[in-house]
Amino acid sequence: MFRNYVWGKQTALQLGAENHRSIDWIRRQLDKAEPKGFHLFPQPVVAIVDVIFFGREYGVLVFRSYDLKQNLYWTEVKSETAAIYQEAKQILEELGFTFDAVVIDGRPGVRAVFKGIPIQICQFHQIKTVNKYLTRRPKLQAAIELRTIALALTEVNEEYFTILLNQWHEKWKEFLKERTVNPETDKWFYTHKRIRSAYRSLKTNLPYLFTYQKYPHLNIPNTTNSLDGSFSYLRTLLNIHRGLKQERRWKLIQEILAK
């Protein structure tokens, strides 16, 4: 019944009609069910790690093996901090797993957790960050050119991308220094601070945007798409059962992520 509820996409109402039982009875049986478990032999992995949120203060951290196409570890979280990544990494290492490389979304502080391990920042998330600052249709020429460079991330190598970024900065460096003075407070701020932020993000993350090209033998993905696809599937199945209490929702999440 629990499997039909999760994978058969049947609601409690449908299961009740099928089994000639009340919805309350069905829900009690579902609450007794145990999510499917799985076992993997500890081994070196290329891990993709990220958090999916369902609301402002409830999320799930997932470590996924890119090689095995299997989620290795997941836990409920209230916020995305370096500490939760550190704890999960330690648990997996205590189980015997080692990390050949990791792919992350670029959140500040998380890189330090994986110090000494090849780190790839998701190029898709990097482009999303640039779009957040510049929008998808920037009007200023400097922003248009910078976004064009960012969109080339997946098509070029680190050397060429670095040249493009440096050339852009050399061309627009005086423009980036422009300041605006607040006449009421007499304090100044950078006029084009969003463009500056987009450039700073690219420049800061540059050493981690092409790691997959430096270690071809490890077969590191350049995005977190494998995990993002798992998240998308998770949302699709959970949306069928909206309004679940947290305990029952967590049981469904565990069943889905263990598949």
C-alpha positions in Angstrom: 0.0 0.0 0.0 2.8 2.4 0.9 4.6 1.6 -2.4 1.3 2.4 -4.3 1.0 5.6 -2.4 4.5 6.7 -3.4 5.2 5.2 -6.7 1.7 4.4 -7.9 0.8 8.1 -7.2 -2.4 7.0 -5.5 -3.9 9.3 -2.9 -5.2 8.2 0.5 -8.7 8.7 -0.8 -8.0 6.4 -3.8 -6.4 3.7 -1.6 -9.4 3.9 0.8 -11.8 3.3 -2.0 -9.7 0.5 -3.4 -9.4 -1.3 -0.1 -12.9 -0.4 1.2 -11.4 1.4 4.2 -11.6 4.9 5.7 -9.0 7.5 4.9 -8.0 7.6 8.6 -7.4 3.8 8.5 -5.3 4.2 5.4 -3.2 6.9 6.9 -2.6 4.8 10.0 -1.3 2.0 7.8 0.9 4.4 5.9 2.4 5.7 9.1 3.4 2.2 10.1 5.2 1.5 6.8 9.0 1.7 6.7 10.8 3.4 3.8 12.9 1.1 1.6 16.5 0.8 2.6 19.5 0.1 0.5 23.2 -0.9 1.0 26.3 0.2 -0.8 29.8 -1.0 -0.3 32.0 1.9 0.8 34.1 3.1 -2.0 35.7 6.2 -3.6 33.0 8.4 -5.2 32.5 11.6 -7.1 29.8 13.3 -5.0 27.2 15.9 -6.0 25.9 17.7 -2.9 23.1 20.2 -2.5 20.0 21.1 -0.4 16.4 21.1 -1.7 14.0 23.3 0.3 10.3 22.8 0.8 9.4 26.2 2.4 11.7 28.7 4.2 12.8 26.5 7.1 12.6 22.9 5.9 15.0 21.3 3.5 16.8 18.1 2.8 20.6 17.8 2.3 21.6 15.1 -0.2 24.9 13.5 -1.1 24.7 11.7 -4.4 27.3 9.5 -6.1 27.6 10.6 -9.8 29.3 7.3 -10.6 26.7 5.0 -9.1 23.7 7.2 -9.9 22.7 6.7 -6.3 21.9 9.0 -3.4 24.2 8.0 -0.5 23.0 10.2 2.3 20.2 12.6 3.2 19.0 14.4 6.2 16.5 17.1 7.2 17.8 20.6 7.7 16.4 24.0 8.7 19.0 26.0 6.9 22.0 25.5 4.5 25.2 25.9 6.4 28.8 24.6 6.1 28.2 22.7 9.4 25.5 20.4 7.9 27.8 19.6 5.0 30.7 18.8 7.4 28.5 16.5 9.5 27.3 14.6 6.5 30.8 14.3 5.0 32.1 12.9 8.3 29.3 10.3 8.6 30.0 9.0 5.1 33.7 8.9 5.8 33.1 7.0 9.0 31.1 4.5 6.9 34.2 4.0 4.7 33.4 6.3 1.7 36.1 8.6 0.3 35.7 11.5 -2.1 37.6 11.7 -5.3 35.8 15.0 -6.1 32.7 16.9 -5.2 30.3 19.1 -7.2 28.7 22.0 -5.3 26.5 24.9 -6.1 29.0 27.5 -4.9 27.5 28.6 -1.6 30.1 30.5 0.4 31.7 28.4 3.2 31.0 25.0 1.7 34.2 24.9 -0.2 36.2 24.8 3.1 34.4 21.6 4.1 36.0 19.8 1.2 39.5 21.3 1.4 42.0 19.0 -0.2 39.4 17.4 -2.5 39.0 18.5 -6.2 35.9 20.9 -6.2 33.7 21.7 -9.2 31.3 24.5 -8.8 28.2 23.9 -10.9 28.4 26.0 -14.1 24.6 26.1 -14.3 24.4 27.6 -10.8 27.1 30.1 -11.7 25.1 31.3 -14.7 22.0 31.6 -12.5 24.0 33.8 -10.1 25.1 36.0 -13.0 21.5 36.2 -14.2 20.3 37.1 -10.7 22.6 40.2 -10.7 22.3 41.2 -14.4 18.8 39.8 -15.3 18.3 37.8 -18.5 17.9 41.0 -20.5 20.5 43.6 -19.2 20.4 47.0 -20.8 23.9 48.3 -20.1 26.5 47.3 -22.6 28.9 46.2 -19.9 26.3 43.9 -18.4 25.3 42.5 -21.8 29.0 41.6 -22.6 29.6 40.1 -19.1 26.5 37.9 -19.4 27.5 36.7 -22.8 30.9 35.7 -21.4 29.1 33.8 -18.5 26.9 32.0 -21.0 30.1 30.6 -22.7 31.1 28.8 -19.5 30.0 25.4 -20.8 31.6 25.8 -24.2 35.2 26.9 -23.5 38.2 25.9 -21.3 39.5 27.8 -18.3 42.3 29.5 -20.2 40.1 31.0 -22.8 37.4 32.0 -20.3 40.0 33.7 -18.1 41.2 35.7 -21.2 37.6 36.8 -21.9 37.0 37.8 -18.3 40.2 39.7 -18.0 39.7 41.5 -21.3 36.2 42.5 -20.2 37.5 43.9 -16.9 40.3 45.8 -18.6 37.7 47.4 -20.9 35.2 48.3 -18.2 37.4 48.9 -15.1 36.9 52.6 -15.1 33.2 52.2 -15.6 33.1 49.8 -12.6 34.7 52.5 -10.4 32.0 55.0 -11.0 30.4 56.2 -7.8 27.1 57.8 -6.9 26.8 60.2 -3.9 23.7 60.3 -1.8 22.9 64.1 -1.4 21.2 63.6 1.9 23.9 61.7 3.7 26.9 62.7 1.5 27.9 59.0 1.4 28.8 57.3 -1.8 28.2 53.8 -3.3 29.3 52.1 -6.5 26.9 53.1 -9.3 27.1 49.7 -11.0 27.2 47.5 -7.9 25.2 44.6 -9.5 27.6 44.4 -12.4 30.5 44.4 -9.9 28.8 41.6 -7.9 28.4 39.5 -11.0 32.0 40.0 -12.0 33.2 39.3 -8.5 31.3 36.0 -8.4 32.8 34.8 -11.6 36.3 35.9 -10.6 36.1 34.3 -7.1 34.7 31.0 -8.4 36.9 30.8 -11.5 39.5 28.4 -9.9 36.6 25.9 -9.3 34.6 26.3 -12.5 36.8 24.1 -14.7 37.9 21.4 -12.3 36.2 18.7 -14.4 38.7 19.5 -17.2 41.7 19.2 -15.0 40.9 15.6 -13.8 39.4 13.9 -16.9 40.1 10.5 -15.5 37.6 11.1 -12.6 34.7 11.8 -15.0 33.6 14.8 -12.9 30.3 16.4 -14.1 30.4 20.2 -14.6 26.9 20.7 -13.2 24.7 19.3 -10.4 22.1 18.2 -13.0 22.2 14.6 -11.9 21.0 15.7 -8.4 18.7 18.4 -9.7 16.9 15.8 -11.8 16.4 13.7 -8.6 15.1 16.8 -6.8 12.7 17.5 -9.7 11.3 14.0 -9.5 11.0 14.3 -5.7 9.0 17.4 -6.0 6.7 15.9 -8.6 5.9 12.9 -6.4 5.4 15.0 -3.3 3.1 17.4 -5.0 0.6 14.6 -5.5 0.3 14.4 -1.7 0.1 18.1 -0.7 -0.6 19.1 2.9 1.2 16.1 4.5 2.3 16.4 8.1 6.1 16.6 8.3 6.7 13.1 9.7 4.7 11.5 6.8 6.4 13.7 4.2 9.8 12.8 5.5 8.9 9.1 5.2 8.0 9.7 1.5 11.2 11.6 0.9 13.3 8.8 2.3 11.5 6.2 0.1 12.0 8.3 -3.0 15.6 9.2 -2.4 16.6 5.6 -1.7 15.3 4.5 -5.1 
